[in-house]
């Protein structure tokens, strides 16, 4: 099958319909198998847990979320800092609320944007309205002062997870994870889709619409954050990191936007979308979740992408001829590589996650051969949040503190 051309609102992406996959290696959020795992031994248990979770939560998905104040009323009602430019940079703020239990430091912004979603495909979109509310959580420093300038960490969640993954006490527990580290800044934790893959989709769902996650994060949210908070609004003040699918997203954004970020970290991150196992994971995630995020579209079959694995890959990433521009292993082997990060690049992977560990080795080798300074930490362990929390602590201390600090989890660095 010929990969599809870049899509527009009036262009369809051809592709034969295909059967649902027989096994789904896309994991459920912790507890349980961690997001993004592709280990064969865990695929059956992941599938069973995922199906059980969907069935148990289906009645909740059918209900409406609690009503929230919108627009200026939402900003006035919050104990969080006032937002000077709530509707700007292509984002229309629906609500800005304090998340309980974080001492007034964690806010949740809900937006409408043309990036989530846009019409795409041969027919009219199956959803009305096409634009759906999408969230980002923003953690402020304990001593937040609007007269100062703070660094910003964009922290991306993994596959099958959502905007809450890094802040939940039983997940990333972001406040406790960062406590005592060298980082004193703002953490932005945006929604990225359960299988969004941090891409502006080149094709479309079965329902003739598509997300533009990179546009939402880079062209909409990033300048919105700078306009509304006391940030160091240049590349020296920004870092991007993530786990699993979010690790791929961090490396992908770092490759495409070295003018916007000065540091990048990947925790058990995907590094190469070409291997068959990686493509199977992406393809299966598009059948299971498609364009769904949080509760939106979770039980709507029109959010899916049916077809062959190659068709699903091109739906998200476009023709394979263009992957070298953002696929981390290919970027690392290019002349530019990740040299712009001047050593502020850190990779973490456990030896117990066979495919992902191997793919991180494949990224480490060309970086080393090209003399691109970076930190690579590996050792015993699997694809799990308890390790990613330690990876994150190590990453921010490495970037914002002393680079001499040892690797986390008792691991020894192979490159620094």
Secondary structure by P-SEA (a helix, b strand, c coil): ccccccccccbbbbbccccccccccccccccccccccccccaaaaaaaaaaaaaaaaccccccccccccccaaaaaaccccccccccccccccccccccccccccbbbbbbcccccccccccccccccccccccbbbbbbcccccccbbbbbbbbbbcccccccccccccccccccccccccccbbbbbbbcccccccccccccccccbbbcccccccccaaaaaaaccccccccccbbbccccaaaaaaaaaaaaccccccbbbbcccccccccaaaaaaaaaaaaaccccccccccccccccccccaaaaaaaccccccccccccaaaaaacccccccccccbbbbbbcccaaaaaaaaaaaaaaaaacbbbbbbbccccccaaaaaaaaaaaaaaaccccccccccccccccc
